Amino acid sequence: MKRQNRSAITEFILVGFSNLGDLQILLFITFLLVYLTTLLANATIMTVIRLDRDLHTPMYFFLFVLSCSETCYTLDIVPKMLTNLLVTVPSISFSGCAAQLYFFVGLACTNCFLIAVMGYDRYVAICNPLNYTLIVSRAACLQLVLASSFCGFLISVAVNILVFTVPFCASNRVNHFFCDISPVIKLGCTDTNLKEMVIFFLSILVLLVPFALIFISYVFIVSTILKISSVEGQHKAFATCASHLTVVIVHCGCASSIYLRPTSLHSSDKDLLVAVTLYSDYSTSQPPCLYSEK
């Protein structure tokens, strides 16, 4: 029997901000304010949509679900990050790391699919308005949301299995402020190239497929809008899509720069900055009036 020179990892040290010294207090205050603003914005969106019966339409239903998903998304990462900014040794248990990665990936994938669904909603509303209520029915909305969540968390299960079946060595220092895929899998003792390749192709599936569907939807949307004779009508139609496009660019752009690269090309410092931008700006980039009726 071969001797196994491996230690059992029971916790990970999250070293993302640990080298900043006294700046950690300033970061704590900054992130706390951003986090509370995000929670307040999402709570406001959900409350307004829930109470105003005029907003009980498919597009606002999708917005309600996305706001709820984003709230859970930030709850998975930010509270632990804030706590670690105040302690001497920023750590997380092995099971806590696995749970954090599971919900982070599941909710992130769900959000990607929901953004694509919202693009489809805008396509039907602008390109086929007469059949909008028939095509985007209440049952169809619920099915699209459930399908997005199911696919997102199914991919998350696959990613968790790939990451946490890796035998970990003595090092337990995760070079990030939370348990992200690449920083954790880098701690593996064995060759992880095959697993990283599978995760890379899953990232392509999650990011590029929804983006491609959104792109196709907007090709038809722009074509339809340009046929509107009234300039005011064109501006109003474009306005209904502006905020959605902003979210697509911020979310897909930042996420693609992190996850659509081989692990060997990852830069810890750059990924840290992009991740902070993604997890703070993305959740606050959607105003309650994300869309307006055509």
Phi and psi in degrees as GROMACS dihedral restraints (atoms count N, CA, C in turn):
[ dihedral_restraints ]
;  ai    aj    ak    al  type     phi  dphi    fc
    3     4     5     6     1   -73.9    20    10
    4     5     6     7     1   141.2    20    10
    6     7     8     9     1   -76.9    20    10
    7     8     9    10     1   130.1    20    10
    9    10    11    12     1   -98.4    20    10
   10    11    12    13     1   111.3    20    10
   12    13    14    15     1   -93.9    20    10
   13    14    15    16     1    65.8    20    10
   15    16    17    18     1  -132.5    20    10
   16    17    18    19     1   142.8    20    10
   18    19    20    21     1  -105.4    20    10
   19    20    21    22     1   147.9    20    10
   21    22    23    24     1   -78.6    20    10
   22    23    24    25     1   121.2    20    10
   24    25    26    27     1   -86.8    20    10
   25    26    27    28     1   122.0    20    10
   27    28    29    30     1  -107.0    20    10
   28    29    30    31     1   -17.4    20    10
   30    31    32    33     1  -153.3    20    10
   31    32    33    34     1   161.0    20    10
   33    34    35    36     1  -118.4    20    10
   34    35    36    37     1   147.9    20    10
   36    37    38    39     1  -101.6    20    10
   37    38    39    40     1   120.5    20    10
   39    40    41    42     1   -92.5    20    10
   40    41    42    43     1   105.1    20    10
   42    43    44    45     1  -100.2    20    10
   43    44    45    46     1    15.2    20    10
   45    46    47    48     1   -53.1    20    10
   46    47    48    49     1   -46.0    20    10
   48    49    50    51     1  -116.9    20    10
   49    50    51    52     1     9.6    20    10
   51    52    53    54     1   -70.9    20    10
   52    53    54    55     1   -15.5    20    10
   54    55    56    57     1   -96.3    20    10
   55    56    57    58     1    11.3    20    10
   57    58    59    60     1   -95.3    20    10
   58    59    60    61     1    -5.3    20    10
   60    61    62    63     1    60.8    20    10
   61    62    63    64     1  -127.4    20    10
   63    64    65    66     1   -65.1    20    10
   64    65    66    67     1   -19.0    20    10
   66    67    68    69     1   -67.7    20    10
   67    68    69    70     1   -15.2    20    10
   69    70    71    72     1   -62.4    20    10
   70    71    72    73     1   -35.1    20    10
   72    73    74    75     1   -65.5    20    10
   73    74    75    76     1   -42.9    20    10
   75    76    77    78     1   -63.1    20    10
   76    77    78    79     1   -41.1    20    10
   78    79    80    81     1   -64.3    20    10
   79    80    81    82     1   -39.6    20    10
   81    82    83    84     1   -59.3    20    10
   82    83    84    85     1   -47.2    20    10
   84    85    86    87     1   -63.9    20    10
   85    86    87    88     1   -43.6    20    10
   87    88    89    90     1   -63.0    20    10
   88    89    90    91     1   -50.3    20    10
   90    91    92    93     1   -66.4    20    10
   91    92    93    94     1   -34.6    20    10
   93    94    95    96     1   -63.8    20    10
   94    95    96    97     1   -43.6    20    10
   96    97    98    99     1   -64.4    20    10
   97    98    99   100     1   -42.9    20    10
   99   100   101   102     1   -64.0    20    10
  100   101   102   103     1   -41.3    20    10
  102   103   104   105     1   -64.4    20    10
  103   104   105   106     1   -45.8    20    10
  105   106   107   108     1   -64.4    20    10
  106   107   108   109     1   -36.2    20    10
  108   109   110   111     1   -64.5    20    10
  109   110   111   112     1   -41.2    20    10
  111   112   113   114     1   -62.7    20    10
  112   113   114   115     1   -46.7    20    10
  114   115   116   117     1   -61.8    20    10
  115   116   117   118     1   -42.3    20    10
  117   118   119   120     1   -64.9    20    10
  118   119   120   121     1   -42.4    20    10
  120   121   122   123     1   -62.8    20    10
  121   122   123   124     1   -47.3    20    10
  123   124   125   126     1   -67.4    20    10
  124   125   126   127     1   -38.6    20    10
  126   127   128   129     1   -63.9    20    10
  127   128   129   130     1   -38.9    20    10
  129   130   131   132     1   -64.3    20    10
  130   131   132   133     1   -45.5    20    10
  132   133   134   135     1   -58.4    20    10
  133   134   135   136     1   -49.5    20    10
  135   136   137   138     1   -65.6    20    10
  136   137   138   139     1   -39.0    20    10
  138   139   140   141     1   -67.3    20    10
  139   140   141   142     1   -45.8    20    10
  141   142   143   144     1   -61.9    20    10
  142   143   144   145     1   -45.4    20    10
  144   145   146   147     1   -64.5    20    10
  145   146   147   148     1   -38.7    20    10
  147   148   149   150     1   -68.7    20    10
  148   149   150   151     1   -37.9    20    10
  150   151   152   153     1   -87.4    20    10
  151   152   153   154     1   -29.4    20    10
  153   154   155   156     1   -90.6    20    10
  154   155   156   157     1   109.8    20    10
  156   157   158   159     1   -66.3    20    10
  157   158   159   160     1   -23.8    20    10
  159   160   161   162     1   -67.0    20    10
  160   161   162   163     1   -18.6    20    10
  162   163   164   165     1   -96.9    20    10
  163   164   165   166     1     8.3    20    10
  165   166   167   168     1   -83.2    20    10
  166   167   168   169     1    64.6    20    10
  168   169   170   171     1  -124.1    20    10
  169   170   171   172     1   164.2    20    10
  171   172   173   174     1   -54.7    20    10
  172   173   174   175     1   -45.2    20    10
  174   175   176   177     1   -64.7    20    10
  175   176   177   178     1   -37.6    20    10
  177   178   179   180     1   -77.8    20    10
  178   179   180   181     1   -24.4    20    10
  180   181   182   183     1   -64.5    20    10
  181   182   183   184     1   -45.0    20    10
  183   184   185   186     1   -63.1    20    10
  184   185   186   187     1   -39.9    20    10
  186   187   188   189     1   -64.5    20    10
  187   188   189   190     1   -39.4    20    10
  189   190   191   192     1   -60.6    20    10
  190   191   192   193     1   -47.7    20    10
  192   193   194   195     1   -64.8    20    10
  193   194   195   196     1   -41.4    20    10
  195   196   197   198     1   -64.4    20    10
  196   197   198   199     1   -41.3    20    10
  198   199   200   201     1   -63.6    20    10
  199   200   201   202     1   -41.0    20    10
  201   202   203   204     1   -63.6    20    10
  202   203   204   205     1   -43.3    20    10
  204   205   206   207     1   -64.0    20    10
  205   206   207   208     1   -40.6    20    10
  207   208   209   210     1   -66.9    20    10
  208   209   210   211     1   -35.2    20    10
  210   211   212   213     1   -62.6    20    10
  211   212   213   214     1   -46.0    20    10
  213   214   215   216     1   -64.6    20    10
  214   215   216   217     1   -36.3    20    10
  216   217   218   219     1   -60.2    20    10
  217   218   219   220     1   -46.4    20    10
  219   220   221   222     1   -73.8    20    10
  220   221   222   223     1   -33.7    20    10
  222   223   224   225     1   -62.2    20    10
  223   224   225   226     1   -28.3    20    10
  225   226   227   228     1   -71.8    20    10
  226   227   228   229     1   -29.9    20    10
  228   229   230   231     1  -113.2    20    10
  229   230   231   232     1   -48.6    20    10
  231   232   233   234     1   -67.4    20    10
  232   233   234   235     1   -46.6    20    10
  234   235   236   237     1   -55.7    20    10
  235   236   237   238     1   -43.1    20    10
  237   238   239   240     1   -66.0    20    10
  238   239   240   241     1   -38.5    20    10
  240   241   242   243     1   -62.9    20    10
  241   242   243   244     1   -43.2    20    10
  243   244   245   246     1   -63.6    20    10
  244   245   246   247     1   -41.9    20    10
  246   247   248   249     1   -61.5    20    10
  247   248   249   250     1   -43.4    20    10
  249   250   251   252     1   -67.3    20    10
  250   251   252   253     1   -23.1    20    10
  252   253   254   255     1   -71.3    20    10
  253   254   255   256     1   -16.2    20    10
  255   256   257   258     1  -105.5    20    10
  256   257   258   259     1    -4.6    20    10
  258   259   260   261     1  -108.5    20    10
  259   260   261   262     1   160.7    20    10
  261   262   263   264     1   -72.1    20    10
  262   263   264   265     1   -43.9    20    10
  264   265   266   267     1  -116.5    20    10
  265   266   267   268     1   102.1    20    10
  267   268   269   270     1   -76.3    20    10
  268   269   270   271     1   100.4    20    10
  270   271   272   273     1  -123.8    20    10
  271   272   273   274     1   164.8    20    10
  273   274   275   276     1  -147.7    20    10
  274   275   276   277     1   141.1    20    10
  276   277   278   279     1   -68.3    20    10
  277   278   279   280     1   162.4    20    10
  279   280   281   282     1   -59.9    20    10
  280   281   282   283     1   -47.6    20    10
  282   283   284   285     1   -67.1    20    10
  283   284   285   286     1   -35.9    20    10
  285   286   287   288     1   -64.6    20    10
  286   287   288   289     1   -38.2    20    10
  288   289   290   291     1   -64.3    20    10
  289   290   291   292     1   -44.3    20    10
  291   292   293   294     1   -63.4    20    10
  292   293   294   295     1   -41.6    20    10
  294   295   296   297     1   -66.1    20    10
  295   296   297   298     1   -41.7    20    10
  297   298   299   300     1   -62.7    20    10
  298   299   300   301     1   -44.1    20    10
  300   301   302   303     1   -64.5    20    10
  301   302   303   304     1   -39.5    20    10
  303   304   305   306     1   -61.7    20    10
  304   305   306   307     1   -50.4    20    10
  306   307   308   309     1   -72.3    20    10
  307   308   309   310     1   -35.4    20    10
  309   310   311   312     1   -61.0    20    10
  310   311   312   313     1   -50.7    20    10
  312   313   314   315     1   -66.7    20    10
  313   314   315   316     1   -43.5    20    10
  315   316   317   318     1   -60.5    20    10
  316   317   318   319     1   -47.0    20    10
  318   319   320   321     1   -70.7    20    10
  319   320   321   322     1   -37.8    20    10
  321   322   323   324     1   -63.0    20    10
  322   323   324   325     1   -44.8    20    10
  324   325   326   327     1   -64.7    20    10
  325   326   327   328     1   -41.6    20    10
  327   328   329   330     1   -59.5    20    10
  328   329   330   331     1   -42.5    20    10
  330   331   332   333     1   -62.5    20    10
  331   332   333   334     1   -39.8    20    10
  333   334   335   336     1   -60.2    20    10
  334   335   336   337     1   -46.1    20    10
  336   337   338   339     1   -68.2    20    10
  337   338   339   340     1   -36.6    20    10
  339   340   341   342     1   -65.4    20    10
  340   341   342   343     1   -38.2    20    10
  342   343   344   345     1   -63.3    20    10
  343   344   345   346     1   -38.3    20    10
  345   346   347   348     1   -65.9    20    10
  346   347   348   349     1   -40.1    20    10
  348   349   350   351     1   -62.0    20    10
  349   350   351   352     1   -40.7    20    10
  351   352   353   354     1   -66.4    20    10
  352   353   354   355     1   -32.8    20    10
  354   355   356   357     1   -65.7    20    10
  355   356   357   358     1   -39.3    20    10
  357   358   359   360     1   -64.5    20    10
  358   359   360   361     1   -39.2    20    10
  360   361   362   363     1   -59.4    20    10
  361   362   363   364     1   -43.2    20    10
  363   364   365   366     1   -67.4    20    10
  364   365   366   367     1   -35.3    20    10
  366   367   368   369     1   -61.7    20    10
  367   368   369   370     1   -47.1    20    10
  369   370   371   372     1   -66.5    20    10
  370   371   372   373     1   -41.9    20    10
  372   373   374   375     1   -63.5    20    10
  373   374   375   376     1   -36.5    20    10
  375   376   377   378     1   -92.6    20    10
  376   377   378   379     1   -38.4    20    10
  378   379   380   381     1   -91.2    20    10
  379   380   381   382     1   -23.1    20    10
  381   382   383   384     1  -141.2    20    10
  382   383   384   385     1    59.1    20    10
  384   385   386   387     1   -64.5    20    10
  385   386   387   388     1   -30.1    20    10
  387   388   389   390     1   -67.2    20    10
  388   389   390   391     1   -29.6    20    10
  390   391   392   393     1  -105.7    20    10
  391   392   393   394     1    13.4    20    10
  393   394   395   396     1   -57.9    20    10
  394   395   396   397     1   -51.7    20    10
  396   397   398   399     1   -66.6    20    10
  397   398   399   400     1   -26.4    20    10
  399   400   401   402     1   -76.8    20    10
  400   401   402   403     1   -43.3    20    10
  402   403   404   405     1   -75.1    20    10
  403   404   405   406     1   -48.8    20    10
  405   406   407   408     1   -96.6    20    10
  406   407   408   409     1    65.7    20    10
  408   409   410   411     1   -78.2    20    10
  409   410   411   412     1   172.0    20    10
  411   412   413   414     1   -61.7    20    10
  412   413   414   415     1   -41.3    20    10
  414   415   416   417     1   -64.6    20    10
  415   416   417   418     1   -41.4    20    10
  417   418   419   420     1   -64.1    20    10
  418   419   420   421     1   -40.3    20    10
  420   421   422   423     1   -60.8    20    10
  421   422   423   424     1   -47.2    20    10
  423   424   425   426     1   -63.3    20    10
  424   425   426   427     1   -41.4    20    10
  426   427   428   429     1   -64.1    20    10
  427   428   429   430     1   -39.8    20    10
  429   430   431   432     1   -66.4    20    10
  430   431   432   433     1   -40.2    20    10
  432   433   434   435     1   -67.3    20    10
  433   434   435   436     1   -45.6    20    10
  435   436   437   438     1   -63.5    20    10
  436   437   438   439     1   -39.8    20    10
  438   439   440   441     1   -64.6    20    10
  439   440   441   442     1   -40.5    20    10
  441   442   443   444     1   -62.4    20    10
  442   443   444   445     1   -45.4    20    10
  444   445   446   447     1   -66.6    20    10
  445   446   447   448     1   -43.6    20    10
  447   448   449   450     1   -61.1    20    10
  448   449   450   451     1   -48.1    20    10
  450   451   452   453     1   -64.4    20    10
  451   452   453   454     1   -40.7    20    10
  453   454   455   456     1   -61.7    20    10
  454   455   456   457     1   -47.4    20    10
  456   457   458   459     1   -79.1    20    10
  457   458   459   460     1   -22.9    20    10
  459   460   461   462     1   -66.1    20    10
  460   461   462   463     1   -42.9    20    10
  462   463   464   465     1   -64.0    20    10
  463   464   465   466     1   -37.5    20    10
  465   466   467   468     1   -63.1    20    10
  466   467   468   469     1   -40.3    20    10
  468   469   470   471     1   -59.8    20    10
  469   470   471   472     1   -44.7    20    10
  471   472   473   474     1   -62.6    20    10
  472   473   474   475     1   -42.9    20    10
  474   475   476   477     1   -65.1    20    10
  475   476   477   478     1   -43.6    20    10
  477   478   479   480     1   -61.2    20    10
  478   479   480   481     1   -41.4    20    10
  480   481   482   483     1   -63.0    20    10
  481   482   483   484     1   -43.5    20    10
  483   484   485   486     1   -63.7    20    10
  484   485   486   487     1   -41.1    20    10
  486   487   488   489     1   -77.2    20    10
  487   488   489   490     1   -46.7    20    10
  489   490   491   492     1   -94.4    20    10
  490   491   492   493     1     6.0    20    10
  492   493   494   495     1   -94.2    20    10
  493   494   495   496     1     1.4    20    10
  495   496   497   498     1   -76.2    20    10
  496   497   498   499     1   131.1    20    10
  498   499   500   501     1   -71.6    20    10
  499   500   501   502     1   124.6    20    10
  501   502   503   504     1   -92.6    20    10
  502   503   504   505     1   145.2    20    10
  504   505   506   507     1   -89.3    20    10
  505   506   507   508     1  -164.5    20    10
  507   508   509   510     1   -65.2    20    10
  508   509   510   511     1   -32.6    20    10
  510   511   512   513     1   -71.8    20    10
  511   512   513   514     1   132.5    20    10
  513   514   515   516     1  -128.1    20    10
  514   515   516   517     1    22.4    20    10
  516   517   518   519     1   -92.6    20    10
  517   518   519   520     1   108.3    20    10
  519   520   521   522     1   -88.5    20    10
  520   521   522   523     1   118.3    20    10
  522   523   524   525     1   -82.6    20    10
  523   524   525   526     1    62.9    20    10
  525   526   527   528     1  -163.1    20    10
  526   527   528   529     1   172.4    20    10
  528   529   530   531     1   -95.4    20    10
  529   530   531   532     1     0.3    20    10
  531   532   533   534     1  -154.0    20    10
  532   533   534   535     1   175.5    20    10
  534   535   536   537     1   -82.1    20    10
  535   536   537   538     1    87.4    20    10
  537   538   539   540     1   -93.2    20    10
  538   539   540   541     1   166.7    20    10
  540   541   542   543     1   -62.4    20    10
  541   542   543   544     1   -59.7    20    10
  543   544   545   546     1   -62.4    20    10
  544   545   546   547     1   -46.9    20    10
  546   547   548   549     1   -61.7    20    10
  547   548   549   550     1   -31.9    20    10
  549   550   551   552     1   -77.6    20    10
  550   551   552   553     1   -46.0    20    10
  552   553   554   555     1   -68.0    20    10
  553   554   555   556     1   -22.3    20    10
  555   556   557   558     1   -65.1    20    10
  556   557   558   559     1   -19.2    20    10
  558   559   560   561     1   -81.7    20    10
  559   560   561   562     1    -2.4    20    10
  561   562   563   564     1   -65.8    20    10
  562   563   564   565     1   148.4    20    10
  564   565   566   567     1   -80.1    20    10
  565   566   567   568     1   -30.0    20    10
  567   568   569   570     1  -100.9    20    10
  568   569   570   571     1   175.5    20    10
  570   571   572   573     1   -68.9    20    10
  571   572   573   574     1   119.9    20    10
  573   574   575   576     1  -109.1    20    10
  574   575   576   577     1    15.6    20    10
  576   577   578   579     1   -58.8    20    10
  577   578   579   580     1   -42.8    20    10
  579   580   581   582     1   -64.9    20    10
  580   581   582   583     1   -44.6    20    10
  582   583   584   585     1   -64.9    20    10
  583   584   585   586     1   -39.8    20    10
  585   586   587   588     1   -64.9    20    10
  586   587   588   589     1   -35.3    20    10
  588   589   590   591     1   -66.1    20    10
  589   590   591   592     1   -41.8    20    10
  591   592   593   594     1   -62.4    20    10
  592   593   594   595     1   -44.5    20    10
  594   595   596   597     1   -63.2    20    10
  595   596   597   598     1   -37.6    20    10
  597   598   599   600     1   -61.4    20    10
  598   599   600   601     1   -44.5    20    10
  600   601   602   603     1   -69.8    20    10
  601   602   603   604     1   -32.7    20    10
  603   604   605   606     1   -64.9    20    10
  604   605   606   607     1   -36.9    20    10
  606   607   608   609     1   -64.2    20    10
  607   608   609   610     1   -39.5    20    10
  609   610   611   612     1   -61.8    20    10
  610   611   612   613     1   -43.5    20    10
  612   613   614   615     1   -60.4    20    10
  613   614   615   616     1   -45.9    20    10
  615   616   617   618     1   -73.2    20    10
  616   617   618   619     1   -37.1    20    10
  618   619   620   621     1   -94.8    20    10
  619   620   621   622     1   -47.8    20    10
  621   622   623   624     1   -79.7    20    10
  622   623   624   625     1   -34.4    20    10
  624   625   626   627     1   -65.1    20    10
  625   626   627   628     1   -50.3    20    10
  627   628   629   630     1   -60.1    20    10
  628   629   630   631     1   -39.3    20    10
  630   631   632   633     1   -62.9    20    10
  631   632   633   634     1   -40.7    20    10
  633   634   635   636     1   -64.3    20    10
  634   635   636   637     1   -40.7    20    10
  636   637   638   639     1   -64.9    20    10
  637   638   639   640     1   -40.4    20    10
  639   640   641   642     1   -63.9    20    10
  640   641   642   643     1   -42.3    20    10
  642   643   644   645     1   -60.7    20    10
  643   644   645   646     1   -45.7    20    10
  645   646   647   648     1   -62.5    20    10
  646   647   648   649     1   -41.8    20    10
  648   649   650   651     1   -59.1    20    10
  649   650   651   652     1   -43.0    20    10
  651   652   653   654     1   -75.4    20    10
  652   653   654   655     1   -23.0    20    10
  654   655   656   657     1   -61.8    20    10
  655   656   657   658     1   -45.8    20    10
  657   658   659   660     1   -69.8    20    10
  658   659   660   661     1   -37.2    20    10
  660   661   662   663     1   -63.6    20    10
  661   662   663   664     1   -48.2    20    10
  663   664   665   666     1   -63.3    20    10
  664   665   666   667     1   -41.3    20    10
  666   667   668   669     1   -60.1    20    10
  667   668   669   670     1   -40.8    20    10
  669   670   671   672     1   -69.5    20    10
  670   671   672   673     1   -42.4    20    10
  672   673   674   675     1   -63.9    20    10
  673   674   675   676     1   -39.2    20    10
  675   676   677   678     1   -65.9    20    10
  676   677   678   679     1   -18.1    20    10
  678   679   680   681     1   -84.0    20    10
  679   680   681   682     1    -9.9    20    10
  681   682   683   684     1   -72.4    20    10
  682   683   684   685     1   126.1    20    10
  684   685   686   687     1   -72.5    20    10
  685   686   687   688     1   -32.8    20    10
  687   688   689   690     1   -81.6    20    10
  688   689   690   691     1   128.3    20    10
  690   691   692   693     1   -64.1    20    10
  691   692   693   694     1   -39.0    20    10
  693   694   695   696     1   -63.4    20    10
  694   695   696   697     1   -38.9    20    10
  696   697   698   699     1   -65.0    20    10
  697   698   699   700     1   -38.5    20    10
  699   700   701   702     1   -64.4    20    10
  700   701   702   703     1   -44.8    20    10
  702   703   704   705     1   -62.6    20    10
  703   704   705   706     1   -40.5    20    10
  705   706   707   708     1   -66.0    20    10
  706   707   708   709     1   -40.5    20    10
  708   709   710   711     1   -66.5    20    10
  709   710   711   712     1   -42.4    20    10
  711   712   713   714     1   -64.4    20    10
  712   713   714   715     1   -36.0    20    10
  714   715   716   717     1   -62.8    20    10
  715   716   717   718     1   -30.6    20    10
  717   718   719   720     1   -67.8    20    10
  718   719   720   721     1   -15.9    20    10
  720   721   722   723     1  -111.6    20    10
  721   722   723   724     1    -9.5    20    10
  723   724   725   726     1   -60.9    20    10
  724   725   726   727     1   -49.4    20    10
  726   727   728   729     1   -66.7    20    10
  727   728   729   730     1   -37.9    20    10
  729   730   731   732     1   -61.2    20    10
  730   731   732   733     1   -43.0    20    10
  732   733   734   735     1   -64.5    20    10
  733   734   735   736     1   -36.4    20    10
  735   736   737   738     1   -61.2    20    10
  736   737   738   739     1   -45.5    20    10
  738   739   740   741     1   -63.0    20    10
  739   740   741   742     1   -41.9    20    10
  741   742   743   744     1   -60.5    20    10
  742   743   744   745     1   -45.8    20    10
  744   745   746   747     1   -65.2    20    10
  745   746   747   748     1   -46.7    20    10
  747   748   749   750     1   -65.0    20    10
  748   749   750   751     1   -50.2    20    10
  750   751   752   753     1   -68.2    20    10
  751   752   753   754     1   -54.7    20    10
  753   754   755   756     1   -68.1    20    10
  754   755   756   757     1   -36.2    20    10
  756   757   758   759     1   -64.9    20    10
  757   758   759   760     1   -52.2    20    10
  759   760   761   762     1   -65.5    20    10
  760   761   762   763     1   -46.7    20    10
  762   763   764   765     1   -63.6    20    10
  763   764   765   766     1   -39.7    20    10
  765   766   767   768     1   -64.1    20    10
  766   767   768   769     1   -38.2    20    10
  768   769   770   771     1   -66.2    20    10
  769   770   771   772     1   -23.1    20    10
  771   772   773   774     1   -91.6    20    10
  772   773   774   775     1   -47.6    20    10
  774   775   776   777     1   -99.8    20    10
  775   776   777   778     1   -14.8    20    10
  777   778   779   780     1   -99.2    20    10
  778   779   780   781     1    43.4    20    10
  780   781   782   783     1  -137.2    20    10
  781   782   783   784     1   146.9    20    10
  783   784   785   786     1   -61.2    20    10
  784   785   786   787     1   151.8    20    10
  786   787   788   789     1   -58.4    20    10
  787   788   789   790     1   -33.4    20    10
  789   790   791   792     1   -65.0    20    10
  790   791   792   793     1   -21.4    20    10
  792   793   794   795     1   -96.8    20    10
  793   794   795   796     1     2.7    20    10
  795   796   797   798     1   -73.4    20    10
  796   797   798   799     1   135.8    20    10
  798   799   800   801     1  -111.4    20    10
  799   800   801   802     1   118.8    20    10
  801   802   803   804     1   -59.4    20    10
  802   803   804   805     1   -44.7    20    10
  804   805   806   807     1   -66.3    20    10
  805   806   807   808     1   -44.4    20    10
  807   808   809   810     1   -66.6    20    10
  808   809   810   811     1   -42.4    20    10
  810   811   812   813     1   -63.2    20    10
  811   812   813   814     1   -34.5    20    10
  813   814   815   816     1   -63.8    20    10
  814   815   816   817     1   -44.5    20    10
  816   817   818   819     1   -65.9    20    10
  817   818   819   820     1   -43.4    20    10
  819   820   821   822     1   -64.9    20    10
  820   821   822   823     1   -39.7    20    10
  822   823   824   825     1   -63.2    20    10
  823   824   825   826     1   -42.9    20    10
  825   826   827   828     1   -61.0    20    10
  826   827   828   829     1   -41.6    20    10
  828   829   830   831     1   -62.6    20    10
  829   830   831   832     1   -44.4    20    10
  831   832   833   834     1   -63.6    20    10
  832   833   834   835     1   -46.6    20    10
  834   835   836   837     1   -81.4    20    10
  835   836   837   838     1   -13.5    20    10
  837   838   839   840     1  -102.7    20    10
  838   839   840   841     1   -51.3    20    10
  840   841   842   843     1   -72.1    20    10
  841   842   843   844     1   -37.5    20    10
  843   844   845   846     1   -61.3    20    10
  844   845   846   847     1   -43.4    20    10
  846   847   848   849     1   -72.1    20    10
  847   848   849   850     1   -19.6    20    10
  849   850   851   852     1  -107.8    20    10
  850   851   852   853     1    11.8    20    10
  852   853   854   855     1   -92.9    20    10
  853   854   855   856     1     4.4    20    10
  855   856   857   858     1  -117.3    20    10
  856   857   858   859     1   105.1    20    10
  858   859   860   861     1   -72.6    20    10
  859   860   861   862     1   163.1    20    10
  861   862   863   864     1   -56.8    20    10
  862   863   864   865     1   -29.9    20    10
  864   865   866   867     1   -95.1    20    10
  865   866   867   868     1    49.4    20    10
  867   868   869   870     1   -52.8    20    10
  868   869   870   871     1   -40.1    20    10
  870   871   872   873     1  -129.5    20    10
  871   872   873   874     1   162.8    20    10
  873   874   875   876     1  -133.4    20    10
  874   875   876   877     1   155.2    20    10
  876   877   878   879     1   -64.2    20    10
  877   878   879   880     1   147.4    20    10
